[in-house]
């Protein structure tokens, strides 16, 4: 071999080593990412995906762990009571696999909303995805389906803590609540439309009272969701969410937790997104769908997340919420408004789960 050829070969090997390492380090799979410092949930999902389980099954492991641990008292049974003192669950799972293989389904979603008497929200959502041609089941029928498919129940989803919280709220005249433009204002109901009260010629009734706008009584410990994304070692992506909703919500309320595109979204060709915050506002904008589509158009995760949040805050300046975004290369970022947000990540380069803080 000529000296010149030897030099060229050495330069090529050095070039390949440097840039090959950079490419390899940019793809850090498996990867688990979740809203908030729900460390045990992320560890559970990591153990599952690192042992070879699919992204979908790993999401179930992670979210189920949060349900058992009652993360922030806003996930799983025994948490946020509604106006009647009852806890109900919302959950969703989405398989972001995109493939032309005839035996694999694509972009499947399973969700349950306002589910009573069954404590396993994420597992119920997975059953909907895998064993029905539907996407979303709600209420008592969702409960009946989940039990018929083998999940434990019926079970009382309240706890001594949630019951005591509800009793205290009742003693404080059911304030704050999610009612607006109704009478009476400062008691626990029954509630009526104002014009009905006017037509009844009731005397001594005050028509004033505060109106709660936007996210004015949404906070970290009364309204929250675990939203999790997992990328397995093959690059397939799944997302899932679980929540017991807003504290003292109106019975029957379903937040954005089980809404694909709002609380979470995944496309294995592009990436994934998870969200938390005021779901009644967020579901009007489908921020996670927006994030994934923005990344599809070439935006980096940081820019896509900020853009999705800004689309909401331009219309609702008092909005409180947050987003994490991760692309198919494993690059992740977050954005938030109205509170300081933290999200958790585990990939092969980390000794343990790492928590990232995002300022509003």
Buried (B, 14 or more C-beta within 10 A) or exposed (E): EEEEEEEEEEEEEEEEEEEEEEEEEEBBBBBBBBBBBBBBBBBBBBBBBBEEBBBBBBBBBBBBBBBBBBBBBBBBBBBBBBBEBBBBBBBBBBBBBBEEEEEEEEBBBBBBBBBBBBBBBBBBBBBBBBEEEEBBBBBEEBBBBBBEBEBEBEBBBBBEEBBEBBEEBEEEEBBBBBBEEBBBBEEBEEBEEEEEBEEEEEEEEEEEEEEBEBBEBBBBEBBBBBBBBBBBEEBBBBBBBBBBBBBBBEEEBBBBBBBBBBBBBBBBBBBBBBBBBBBBBBBEBBBBBBBBBBBBEEBEBBBBBBBBBEEBBEEBEBBBBBBBBBBBBBBBBBBBBBBEBBBBBBBEEEEEBBBBEBEE
